[in-house]
Amino acid sequence: MQVRNPRNGKYDYELVVDSPEQVGQKSKDLRSAQASWNSEGVNARVNVLLKLAEKLEEQKEDIINQLSIDTGRRKISRIEFDGAIGLIKGRCFSVPKLMEEIPVRDSFSNPTVRIKQQQVPYELVGVISPWNFPLLLALIDTVPALLAGCTVLLKPSEVTPRFIDPLEAIVEAMPELSRVLKFVRGGAESGAALVDNVDVICFTGSVATGKIIAMNAAKNFIPAFLELGGKDPAIVMADADLEVAADAVIRSAAGATGQACQSLERIYVDHTIYDAFVELLCKKIEQINYNSNYEKGGTMGPLIFDKQATKIENQLKDAIAKGAKIETGGTVDNINGGSWMMPTVVIDVNHSMSLMTEETFGPVIPVMSYNNLDEAIRLANDSNYGLSGSVFSGDVEEAIRVASLIDAGGMSINDGSLTNQVFDATKNSFKLSGLNGSRMGNNGFTRFFRTKALLIQTAHPQSIHSQEEDSSSV
């Protein structure tokens, strides 16, 4: 497969694709290593993962360089790398406590029975990661699964795969890790083969692909942990600090060129401050420029996936045809062969427009006014998505009340997209935004276990005569 450089549009990297047979062989090799990996204990696994973090640090610049080529951004790639190291170290710190043996207890329902609980890891976990944050979102499932005692088969997106070369070289130089972590390269066919060979699948990506993976997982009778798209709302209340709200909205909606599932994509503003808020947004966006020349600096990187540009343009055309007005930006610019877009504020929007109902995944900020909080909450919940969102208010308790009424798994108060900075708060994805256990918080680790119960009878077992019919049962 040929891989595109988003900064210049050139296909300058060749991805050698794994066949289904190769995927099957890798899965067999991993399964043969799982029992010994699990028996080594959590502390031994922690030491291996901490060693991985050290080795990654040694190759930091090479990995960041590969991420930068694939995503077209350097600063964010550096932040992403540091976040990945923090993720590994954070999990290594927290999981030994979660692995402590559960005390044997007496049964509440049968006092002669004692209960011993065990945590049994899945043998082989499959991970299919997305293209927008390639390293971090590959490791966010891989690391806790390995620490749980599972083996892992990881397939990164074919859109941004270059980082796998230095990462795999590091893993292959660590025999204690290479036997339990292997990589799959390729597109949909390789992903389907992966799902057919694992015991549980973790997928981060679009709703459309997530549905296909869920159906294949159901056919194979395996769990699917899906983290899918979002159409995150923000409610800006009348007493909100407009500077705070504007800065947070712009960073969340346009940061990483809007290519994050938890980007704010629908902004609902109290009608009494609507004009002032839109004016402030536009004024702040005037200070933003492209980083098409690294030496000259700049904030906005390119759109990574070229097909995304077409989707964004179609949403904007639909909105304009239905009465919307673009205040800033609005065009996808071709610079040196890459697709670039400035933060785009759109007003006079409504829910008949795809811009307000379908995931955009670009730096577009549609702003709609509301007359009262009931209307704002209704609009925020008028969506098939329920990933996350934001509420801005000078009254934190009132903001919490409003946030509690939004059908989304993670709500930021007086900020945006805090779920991409805080990994230790368990949250679920509502509606079409995801399925099954959270990858955040302690649940992001414990979901890789099945809980087993050993029921110990301390008295003489009941005989069949305990079920004998007699006159008292009539």
Secondary structure, 3 states (H helix, E strand, C coil): CEEECCCCCCEEEECCCCCHHHHHHHHHHHHHHHHHHHHCCHHHHHHHHHHHHHHHHHCHHHHHHHHHHHHCCCHHHHHHHHHHHHHHHHHHHHHHHHCCCCCCEECCCCCCEEEEEEEEECCEEEEECCCCCHHHHHHHHHHHHHHHCCEEEEECCCCCCCCHHHHHHHHHCCHHHHCCEEECCCCHHHHHHHHCCCCEEEEECCHHHHHHHHHHHHHHCCCEEEECCCCEEEEECCCCCHHHHHHHHHHHHHHHHHCCCCCEEEEEEECCCHHHHHHHHHHHHCCCCECCCHHHCCCECECCCHHHHHHHHHHHHHHHHCCCEECCCCCEEEECCEEEECCEEEECCCCCCHHHHCCCCCCEEEEEEECCHHHHHHHHHCCCEECEEEEECCCHHHHHHHHHCCCCCEEEECCCCHHHCCCCCCCCCEECCEECCCCCCCHHHHCCEEEEEEEEECCCCCCHHHHCCCHHHC
